[in-house]
Amino acid sequence: MNTLLPVTLELHGVRLEPLGAHHADGLRAAAEDGHLWQLRVTSVPEPQDVDAYIYKAIEQRPNRLAFAVIDIGTGMLIGTTSYHDIVPAIDRLEIGYTFYAKRWQRTHVNTTCKLLLMTHAFETLGARLVGLRTDNFNHASQAAIERLGAKKDGVLRHHQPRRDGTVRDTVMYSITAGEWPEIRAHLRHKLARHGVR
C-alpha cells in the first residue's frame, strides 16, 4: 500500500481535510447538535473533551488519519471521520471514528464521505481491503454500513469498553478491492438518486 499522507479530498460540496486544533470549536458545535456524546453506543467526545480528542487523533498518526468534514458552501464543520488501524504490510485500513452533527445525518454527507475515502483508499493508496466496525447495539450504524454494500465479517465478542463501563461486542464489516467497482457504482447511483451530481 502506498504511504498514507495527510490529504484533502472534495466531492459534492463536502471537503475532508486533516483534523487539527483549529477545528475544535466547529467539532464541539457538531457534537452539541444532537448531544451526540450522550448516545451510549458511540465514542463522540463530550464538549469539554474535544481538544483532547483532536490531540489524541493527531498523536495516533500514522496509524490513524483523522479528517474534519466541512460543508464547502458555508465553511461549517459537519463532523469528523478517520482512516484507522492502518496496516501497510497487508494493504488494509479501516474507516471509522465517524460522527456528524444531527442536522447532517441521513443526508448525502455520509455516502459522499465514504465514496471519497474508499476511492482514495483503493485507487490511490492501493488498499486491498477497507474495514468498518461498530457497536453491536448501534443498529443505525450497522444499517448505514450495510447500505454501503459492505459485507459483515462477524462479531468480536467482549471487544472494547464503552464510556459507561460496559464492554461492547464489535460488529466487523469489510469491502475488498475486487468488490470496490460495484460498490463505487452503487454509491454513485445512491447519490444521483438523491439529486447529488
Phi, psi and omega in degrees: 000139179295156181299132181269109180248156175306136185213153174249132183235142181222143176191139173051042177078010179242134176240133171254122178228153182306130181291131180221175182302328181291351178269001189301312183297318179294320180291323177298315180296321179297317180293324181288337178285092183106001181047054190297332181292345180279350177286120186299330189260018177236170177244033178293132181288148171293154185309318182287350182256003185297317180300316179294324178299314180294316180300317180296320179299318179293321180295333183281353175299143006268011180277350177214138173234107184267143180240144163273137178258120188241137169279113186298322184298321184251344186078003182287138175281124184271324184170209182211157175205163185215151154276140178207173184046052183278122182235086183302328184298333179239015176057047182232143170209169177237159173245128180187205187051042187256130166208150180232148173308144186307322183294342181260356179287146180064031171247193179286353190297310184297316179298319179297315179298316180295321178297316178299310185292319181287324175300313180296318182296310185281320191264339178251313183279337181081028178297144175262340179207137173243123180258157174220150181215158178201167178294142181297338178262001177271077186293328178296318179294317178300316180296320179296318179295318180293327177294335176291336183104007179292150178265139178280121181273328182151192184234129173268111185281144177048061195257317184216147178285143170267166181295337182272005177095348175281169180243128184270154161272143182249125178269124184255136177230163175202161173228129179268163178301324179293330179276343189302315181304319179290319178296317179302314178298320179297315181293319178297320178296317178302315181293318180296322180297331179263016174079015179263118182244000000 
